[in-house]
């Protein structure tokens, strides 16, 4: 159920990826720390609204994770500095 577009963090210690629900709507952004069990992957963001799709990317200056949630009418972007990723809880 992993959706397209996963990527490594700039320090190459973690993989950021999105998970799709049964209708293939990306609804969670997760973090996998390389070398650990996937059972320990952290949910960084969960979008319960079925009208919204999630995505994630790295900021242009590579200092932050950008999590976008949106649909055809509007969108929101959350900026999470990579330095704060361990303490981020949506």
N, C-alpha and C positions, 0 to 999 in steps of 0.2 A: 504493500500500500504506500510505498514511498513515491512521491510525486517528482516530476522533473525539476532540475535546477539546484541540486545540492552542490556545496562548495566547502573548501577548507577555510578556516580562519587564517588571517595573515601570519600568525605565528605557527601555523601548521600543526596545532595540537588537537584541534577539534573539527568535526564535520557538522555543518549546519544543513538541515534538510527539512522538507515539508512532508506531512503525512496526509493522505486522502481518505475520505470516508467512503461508504459503499456506493455513493453516486459519483465518485472521483472528484469531489470538491476538496481542495487542499484546506484543511481546517486547523492544523497544528504545525508550529515550527519547533523542531527539536534540535538538541545538541548531543552529539556523540563524541566523547573524549577518546581519541585513538588509543588503542591498547587496552581498553576496558570492555566489559560485557555490554552488549546492546540493551540488556535488561536495565542498565543504570542510566540510560539516556534521559536527559532532562527535557521536559516540555517547557519551552521558553515562552510560548504564546499559544493560546487556545481560542479559536473563534467559534462560539456556539451558534451565532446567527447563520442559518442555512442560506441566506441570500448573499453572504460575503465570502470571498475567496482570499486566501492568504498567499503571500510570497515573501521572499527574503533575498537580500543582496548586501554587498559590501559598499560602504560609502566611497566616494571618489578618492578621498585621502586615506582610505583603509584604516580609519580609526574607529569606525562604528558599524554595527549591524543595523540594517534598515529592514523593518518588518512592515509590509504594507497589507492592508485589509481593505477590500473594496468590492464594488459591483459596478453595473453600468451607469449608475447615477452619481456616486461619490466614492471617495477613498480617504483613508487615514494612513499616516506613516508614523511609526514609532522608531525613534533613534535611540539605540542602546550602545554606549561606548564599549568596545571590547574589554577595556580595563574593568568594567563593571559587570561583565557577563556572568561571573560566578555568583553575584548577589542579586541579579535581575529576577524578578518574579512578577509576571503579568497579572 
